[in-house]
Amino acid sequence: MEAVLDRLIVSEPGYRGGRPRIAGTRITGADVKQWYLQLGMSLEEIAATYNLSLAAVYAAMAYIITITRLRLNAQ
């Protein structure tokens, strides 16, 4: 699974503040999380609205969930 995430989620210094984003786009994992949690969009709606693969949207959510768990476990 990590290999897929590495291909779909990238982070580059100086691009969107170095925040992790969907490869080939300016859409960050935080953007996807906000649309899902605050706007109530389904992951399928996000993919269709922003012309993304469903795999990329799921990868963004998986990344956010993983980072959140790691931060919670570190406390």
C-alpha positions as CSV (number, residue, x, y, z in Angstrom):
1,M,0.0,0.0,0.0
2,E,2.9,2.4,0.7
3,A,4.1,2.1,-2.9
4,V,0.7,3.2,-4.1
5,L,0.5,6.1,-1.7
6,D,4.0,7.2,-2.7
7,R,2.9,7.3,-6.3
8,L,-0.3,9.1,-5.7
9,I,0.6,11.5,-2.9
10,V,3.6,13.8,-3.3
11,S,5.2,16.6,-1.3
12,E,7.6,19.2,-2.7
13,P,9.1,22.1,-0.8
14,G,7.9,25.4,-2.2
15,Y,4.8,23.9,-3.8
16,R,1.6,24.3,-1.8
17,G,3.8,25.0,1.2
18,G,5.3,21.5,1.0
19,R,2.0,20.0,2.1
20,P,1.2,16.5,0.8
21,R,-1.0,16.7,-2.3
22,I,-2.4,14.4,-5.0
23,A,0.3,14.0,-7.7
24,G,-0.2,16.1,-10.7
25,T,-2.6,18.5,-9.0
26,R,-2.7,21.3,-6.4
27,I,-5.2,19.4,-4.3
28,T,-3.9,18.6,-0.8
29,G,-5.0,15.9,1.5
30,A,-6.3,18.6,3.8
31,D,-8.5,19.8,0.9
32,V,-10.0,16.4,0.4
33,K,-10.6,16.0,4.2
34,Q,-12.3,19.4,4.3
35,W,-14.6,18.6,1.4
36,Y,-15.5,15.2,2.9
37,L,-16.0,16.3,6.6
38,Q,-17.2,19.9,6.3
39,L,-19.0,19.9,3.0
40,G,-20.3,16.3,3.3
41,M,-19.1,15.3,-0.2
42,S,-18.6,11.6,-0.8
43,L,-15.2,10.5,-2.0
44,E,-16.9,9.6,-5.3
45,E,-18.3,13.1,-5.6
46,I,-14.9,14.6,-4.9
47,A,-13.3,12.5,-7.6
48,A,-15.9,13.4,-10.2
49,T,-16.1,17.1,-9.3
50,Y,-12.3,17.6,-9.5
51,N,-11.6,15.1,-12.3
52,L,-9.5,12.9,-10.0
53,S,-9.1,9.1,-10.0
54,L,-11.0,7.5,-7.1
55,A,-7.7,5.8,-6.2
56,A,-6.1,9.2,-5.7
57,V,-8.9,10.5,-3.5
58,Y,-8.8,7.4,-1.4
59,A,-5.0,7.7,-1.1
60,A,-5.4,11.2,0.1
61,M,-7.8,10.2,2.8
62,A,-5.6,7.2,3.8
63,Y,-2.7,9.5,4.1
64,I,-4.6,12.0,6.3
65,I,-5.9,9.1,8.5
66,T,-2.4,7.7,8.9
67,I,-0.8,11.0,9.8
68,T,-3.6,11.7,12.3
69,R,-3.1,8.3,14.0
70,L,0.6,8.8,14.2
71,R,0.2,12.2,15.8
72,L,-2.3,10.9,18.3
73,N,-0.1,7.9,19.2
74,A,2.8,10.3,19.7
75,Q,1.0,12.2,22.4
